[in-house]
Amino acid sequence: MAALSTTRSLTRSPGRRSFLFSFLGFGLSPKSRKAEKSSEPIFRFLTPECEIRMSVEYFSGPSASSFRFRDSVTNRAFCLSSDGNENQSCLQRFNGSFAIAHYHFRSRPPAAPPLRMRERVHTIDQDSRMTPRRPFERALSVEREMASDIQAFGYDPSDPSQAISAKAVSLWALLRQDLFLNDQSAAFLTVHWKHTVDFISLVDVIPGDSTRLVAE
């Protein structure tokens, strides 16, 4: 199975049919899911340019939903297709899990607020029945000093080949996500995620060389 990804991307989307979905947005949330209660901690970081607060929401699977999202900053609702197109041939059913990492930025004078957040993602390991995914990079403008990273892992139950495969095996993937501000070449944060159809979990969070973790 190939990787499915979508965002305002710097690189070409690597595939169409997959169990992997990743999206950099603003204050986004899936419209048809409620967040799971979790004891996941809130992280606060200091960089030379800004203070960053990171929190995570989890939306566990495998209940079916569409790829419909709402941007809480602009209150704009939209849907996505299986190949990542916005409001075109939207995927009507999706079984799987979502996780949303929210990032709130506060600039440290005299530095200006960050204008962009970029992600570079590598698959560290994955189920052998999945097609290997190439590394990819994406960028998004920071709006009102906020950005969100939405990831989903699951399948389209309307596609017989995906539904049968998902029931037959417990698919999983381990990802490394390096995050950058503006055009900086060094990541301010490295995040490791584990994706399964039932749940997406945060494995660890590693500050960059110029980033300091501050107790919440």
Beta strands, then each sheet from edge to edge (+ up, - down):
strand 1: 20-25
strand 2: 28-30
strand 3: 43-46
strand 4: 50-59
strand 5: 64-65
strand 6: 68-71
strand 7: 76-79
strand 8: 94-107
strand 9: 116-126
strand 10: 136-141
strand 11: 146-155
strand 12: 172-181
strand 13: 189-196
strand 14: 200-207
strand 15: 212-214
sheet 1: 1+ 11- 8+ 4- 3+ 15-
sheet 2: 1+ 11- 8+ 5-
sheet 3: 2+ 6- 7+
sheet 4: 10+ 9- 12+ 13- 14+
end
